[in-house]
């Protein structure tokens, strides 16, 4: 079974390595949507994989550092693409969120990234 919890935050960023003149090279903002997926067996007594409140508790510290901030200023997110944000969230949540299976980051309704953890044989 896989469950998910969705979060939103507003933040600014720019992509320092974008080609000259590319609009993403200029500072701009998004209302990001982050969806945290957890996979596991349904506990027969509780009837759930994990309490949604546990996912919220695990993600809350990240929400605090993302919301209404310049993402480029967060150590480890100097190039804050959707791909890098998804990977960053995974790396921060994985040690404390059992069953983490997927992190989805959308920067608008039509664009985003999905990270499902490091590939076998790849440390990133």
C-alpha atoms as an extended CHARMM CRD file, in Angstrom:
* protein
*
       124  EXT
         1         1  UNK       CA              0.0000000000        0.0000000000        0.0000000000  PROA      1               0.0000000000
         2         2  UNK       CA              1.2130000000        3.5060000000       -0.7000000000  PROA      2               0.0000000000
         3         3  UNK       CA             -0.0550000000        6.6340000000        1.0240000000  PROA      3               0.0000000000
         4         4  UNK       CA              0.8040000000       10.2720000000        0.4430000000  PROA      4               0.0000000000
         5         5  UNK       CA              0.6140000000       13.6840000000        2.0790000000  PROA      5               0.0000000000
         6         6  UNK       CA              0.6530000000       16.9300000000        0.1030000000  PROA      6               0.0000000000
         7         7  UNK       CA              2.2300000000       20.2230000000        1.1820000000  PROA      7               0.0000000000
         8         8  UNK       CA              2.5430000000       23.6490000000       -0.4210000000  PROA      8               0.0000000000
         9         9  UNK       CA              4.9610000000       26.4880000000        0.1230000000  PROA      9               0.0000000000
        10        10  UNK       CA              5.9060000000       29.7250000000       -1.5850000000  PROA      10              0.0000000000
        11        11  UNK       CA              9.5500000000       30.4210000000       -2.3020000000  PROA      11              0.0000000000
        12        12  UNK       CA             11.8510000000       32.2920000000       -4.6310000000  PROA      12              0.0000000000
        13        13  UNK       CA             14.7780000000       30.9090000000       -6.5860000000  PROA      13              0.0000000000
        14        14  UNK       CA             16.9290000000       31.4520000000       -9.6230000000  PROA      14              0.0000000000
        15        15  UNK       CA             18.9950000000       29.0090000000      -11.6280000000  PROA      15              0.0000000000
        16        16  UNK       CA             22.5750000000       30.3070000000      -11.6410000000  PROA      16              0.0000000000
        17        17  UNK       CA             23.6780000000       27.9850000000      -14.4430000000  PROA      17              0.0000000000
        18        18  UNK       CA             20.7960000000       28.7260000000      -16.8150000000  PROA      18              0.0000000000
        19        19  UNK       CA             21.8960000000       29.9320000000      -20.2550000000  PROA      19              0.0000000000
        20        20  UNK       CA             22.3710000000       33.6800000000      -20.5390000000  PROA      20              0.0000000000
        21        21  UNK       CA             19.0510000000       35.3930000000      -21.0870000000  PROA      21              0.0000000000
        22        22  UNK       CA             17.0080000000       32.3780000000      -19.8900000000  PROA      22              0.0000000000
        23        23  UNK       CA             14.0680000000       33.5300000000      -17.7740000000  PROA      23              0.0000000000
        24        24  UNK       CA             14.9360000000       31.0640000000      -14.9790000000  PROA      24              0.0000000000
        25        25  UNK       CA             18.2750000000       32.8080000000      -14.5000000000  PROA      25              0.0000000000
        26        26  UNK       CA             16.3770000000       35.7350000000      -12.9840000000  PROA      26              0.0000000000
        27        27  UNK       CA             14.9660000000       35.5250000000       -9.4810000000  PROA      27              0.0000000000
        28        28  UNK       CA             11.3320000000       34.5000000000       -9.4990000000  PROA      28              0.0000000000
        29        29  UNK       CA              8.8980000000       32.6100000000       -7.2990000000  PROA      29              0.0000000000
        30        30  UNK       CA              6.6400000000       29.5910000000       -7.3090000000  PROA      30              0.0000000000
        31        31  UNK       CA              3.9620000000       28.0740000000       -5.1680000000  PROA      31              0.0000000000
        32        32  UNK       CA              5.5520000000       24.6610000000       -4.8670000000  PROA      32              0.0000000000
        33        33  UNK       CA              3.5620000000       21.5020000000       -4.2420000000  PROA      33              0.0000000000
        34        34  UNK       CA              5.4190000000       18.6670000000       -2.5180000000  PROA      34              0.0000000000
        35        35  UNK       CA              3.8970000000       15.2070000000       -2.2010000000  PROA      35              0.0000000000
        36        36  UNK       CA              5.5470000000       12.7310000000        0.1520000000  PROA      36              0.0000000000
        37        37  UNK       CA              4.7680000000        9.0570000000       -0.5440000000  PROA      37              0.0000000000
        38        38  UNK       CA              5.2230000000        6.2680000000        1.9710000000  PROA      38              0.0000000000
        39        39  UNK       CA              4.9020000000        2.5790000000        1.1210000000  PROA      39              0.0000000000
        40        40  UNK       CA              4.2810000000       -0.2150000000        3.5810000000  PROA      40              0.0000000000
        41        41  UNK       CA              1.9290000000       -2.8120000000        4.9230000000  PROA      41              0.0000000000
        42        42  UNK       CA             -1.3270000000       -1.7570000000        6.5110000000  PROA      42              0.0000000000
        43        43  UNK       CA             -1.1200000000       -2.3300000000       10.2460000000  PROA      43              0.0000000000
        44        44  UNK       CA             -4.0160000000       -4.7030000000       10.9630000000  PROA      44              0.0000000000
        45        45  UNK       CA             -4.7260000000       -3.0990000000       14.3480000000  PROA      45              0.0000000000
        46        46  UNK       CA             -4.4720000000        0.5720000000       13.3270000000  PROA      46              0.0000000000
        47        47  UNK       CA             -5.7600000000        0.1500000000        9.7830000000  PROA      47              0.0000000000
        48        48  UNK       CA             -3.1100000000        2.4250000000        8.2950000000  PROA      48              0.0000000000
        49        49  UNK       CA              0.3940000000        2.3100000000        6.8530000000  PROA      49              0.0000000000
        50        50  UNK       CA              1.4760000000        5.3580000000        8.8590000000  PROA      50              0.0000000000
        51        51  UNK       CA             -0.3370000000        8.1990000000       10.5680000000  PROA      51              0.0000000000
        52        52  UNK       CA             -0.5030000000       11.1820000000        8.1780000000  PROA      52              0.0000000000
        53        53  UNK       CA              0.4780000000       13.2980000000       11.1830000000  PROA      53              0.0000000000
        54        54  UNK       CA              3.8320000000       11.4730000000       11.2540000000  PROA      54              0.0000000000
        55        55  UNK       CA              4.5250000000       12.5450000000        7.6730000000  PROA      55              0.0000000000
        56        56  UNK       CA              3.5610000000       16.1220000000        8.5530000000  PROA      56              0.0000000000
        57        57  UNK       CA              5.8440000000       16.0640000000       11.5940000000  PROA      57              0.0000000000
        58        58  UNK       CA              8.7670000000       14.7600000000        9.5210000000  PROA      58              0.0000000000
        59        59  UNK       CA              8.3030000000       17.3740000000        6.7770000000  PROA      59              0.0000000000
        60        60  UNK       CA              7.5600000000       20.3750000000        9.0370000000  PROA      60              0.0000000000
        61        61  UNK       CA             11.2180000000       21.3540000000        9.6470000000  PROA      61              0.0000000000
        62        62  UNK       CA             11.8180000000       21.4460000000        5.8830000000  PROA      62              0.0000000000
        63        63  UNK       CA              8.6650000000       23.4430000000        5.3140000000  PROA      63              0.0000000000
        64        64  UNK       CA              9.9890000000       25.9960000000        7.8000000000  PROA      64              0.0000000000
        65        65  UNK       CA             13.2350000000       26.4830000000        5.8740000000  PROA      65              0.0000000000
        66        66  UNK       CA             11.5660000000       26.5390000000        2.4310000000  PROA      66              0.0000000000
        67        67  UNK       CA              8.4630000000       28.6810000000        2.9170000000  PROA      67              0.0000000000
        68        68  UNK       CA              8.9260000000       32.3270000000        1.9200000000  PROA      68              0.0000000000
        69        69  UNK       CA             12.6890000000       31.9610000000        1.5350000000  PROA      69              0.0000000000
        70        70  UNK       CA             15.2120000000       32.1660000000       -1.2750000000  PROA      70              0.0000000000
        71        71  UNK       CA             15.9770000000       28.5130000000       -1.9420000000  PROA      71              0.0000000000
        72        72  UNK       CA             19.4520000000       29.2940000000       -3.3220000000  PROA      72              0.0000000000
        73        73  UNK       CA             20.4970000000       30.3340000000        0.2000000000  PROA      73              0.0000000000
        74        74  UNK       CA             19.8110000000       26.8870000000        1.6840000000  PROA      74              0.0000000000
        75        75  UNK       CA             22.9970000000       24.8690000000        2.0220000000  PROA      75              0.0000000000
        76        76  UNK       CA             22.7890000000       22.0200000000       -0.4730000000  PROA      76              0.0000000000
        77        77  UNK       CA             20.2540000000       23.8040000000       -2.6940000000  PROA      77              0.0000000000
        78        78  UNK       CA             22.4750000000       26.3250000000       -4.4110000000  PROA      78              0.0000000000
        79        79  UNK       CA             21.0110000000       25.1040000000       -7.7450000000  PROA      79              0.0000000000
        80        80  UNK       CA             17.3570000000       24.7390000000       -6.7100000000  PROA      80              0.0000000000
        81        81  UNK       CA             15.7970000000       22.9310000000       -9.6540000000  PROA      81              0.0000000000
        82        82  UNK       CA             12.7420000000       20.7620000000       -9.0150000000  PROA      82              0.0000000000
        83        83  UNK       CA             15.0350000000       17.7380000000       -9.4070000000  PROA      83              0.0000000000
        84        84  UNK       CA             17.4720000000       18.9690000000       -6.7620000000  PROA      84              0.0000000000
        85        85  UNK       CA             14.6940000000       20.0040000000       -4.3730000000  PROA      85              0.0000000000
        86        86  UNK       CA             13.1150000000       16.5330000000       -4.6210000000  PROA      86              0.0000000000
        87        87  UNK       CA             16.4550000000       14.8410000000       -3.9560000000  PROA      87              0.0000000000
        88        88  UNK       CA             17.2270000000       17.2270000000       -1.0720000000  PROA      88              0.0000000000
        89        89  UNK       CA             13.8760000000       16.4370000000        0.5730000000  PROA      89              0.0000000000
        90        90  UNK       CA             14.4630000000       12.6880000000        0.1200000000  PROA      90              0.0000000000
        91        91  UNK       CA             17.8930000000       12.8800000000        1.7370000000  PROA      91              0.0000000000
        92        92  UNK       CA             16.5370000000       14.8210000000        4.7230000000  PROA      92              0.0000000000
        93        93  UNK       CA             13.4530000000       12.6230000000        5.2470000000  PROA      93              0.0000000000
        94        94  UNK       CA             14.8540000000        9.1520000000        4.5280000000  PROA      94              0.0000000000
        95        95  UNK       CA             16.5580000000        8.6540000000        7.9260000000  PROA      95              0.0000000000
        96        96  UNK       CA             13.4110000000        9.5020000000        9.9050000000  PROA      96              0.0000000000
        97        97  UNK       CA             10.5020000000        8.4570000000        7.6890000000  PROA      97              0.0000000000
        98        98  UNK       CA             10.2430000000        4.6720000000        7.3630000000  PROA      98              0.0000000000
        99        99  UNK       CA              8.8450000000        3.5140000000        4.0540000000  PROA      99              0.0000000000
       100       100  UNK       CA              9.5840000000        6.7310000000        2.1570000000  PROA      100             0.0000000000
       101       101  UNK       CA              9.0520000000        5.7250000000       -1.4640000000  PROA      101             0.0000000000
       102       102  UNK       CA              8.7050000000        8.8650000000       -3.5350000000  PROA      102             0.0000000000
       103       103  UNK       CA              9.0740000000       12.6460000000       -3.3560000000  PROA      103             0.0000000000
       104       104  UNK       CA              7.1850000000       14.7010000000       -5.9210000000  PROA      104             0.0000000000
       105       105  UNK       CA              7.9760000000       18.4050000000       -6.3870000000  PROA      105             0.0000000000
       106       106  UNK       CA              5.8510000000       20.5660000000       -8.6660000000  PROA      106             0.0000000000
       107       107  UNK       CA              6.7640000000       24.1560000000       -9.3590000000  PROA      107             0.0000000000
       108       108  UNK       CA              3.5320000000       24.7250000000      -11.3030000000  PROA      108             0.0000000000
       109       109  UNK       CA              0.6010000000       22.7060000000      -12.6180000000  PROA      109             0.0000000000
       110       110  UNK       CA              2.5240000000       21.3200000000      -15.5690000000  PROA      110             0.0000000000
       111       111  UNK       CA              6.1550000000       20.9130000000      -14.4220000000  PROA      111             0.0000000000
       112       112  UNK       CA              7.9170000000       19.0070000000      -11.6940000000  PROA      112             0.0000000000
       113       113  UNK       CA             10.1610000000       16.1470000000      -10.6760000000  PROA      113             0.0000000000
       114       114  UNK       CA              9.7550000000       12.7730000000       -8.9900000000  PROA      114             0.0000000000
       115       115  UNK       CA             12.5800000000       11.2350000000       -6.9450000000  PROA      115             0.0000000000
       116       116  UNK       CA             12.3920000000        7.6190000000       -5.8260000000  PROA      116             0.0000000000
       117       117  UNK       CA             15.7950000000        7.3070000000       -4.2310000000  PROA      117             0.0000000000
       118       118  UNK       CA             19.2430000000        6.4610000000       -5.4800000000  PROA      118             0.0000000000
       119       119  UNK       CA             19.6260000000        4.0430000000       -8.3540000000  PROA      119             0.0000000000
       120       120  UNK       CA             21.2630000000        0.7250000000       -7.5770000000  PROA      120             0.0000000000
       121       121  UNK       CA             25.0080000000        1.2210000000       -7.8150000000  PROA      121             0.0000000000
       122       122  UNK       CA             24.6200000000        5.0040000000       -7.7010000000  PROA      122             0.0000000000
       123       123  UNK       CA             25.2290000000        6.8780000000       -4.4550000000  PROA      123             0.0000000000
       124       124  UNK       CA             23.1860000000        9.9180000000       -5.4990000000  PROA      124             0.0000000000
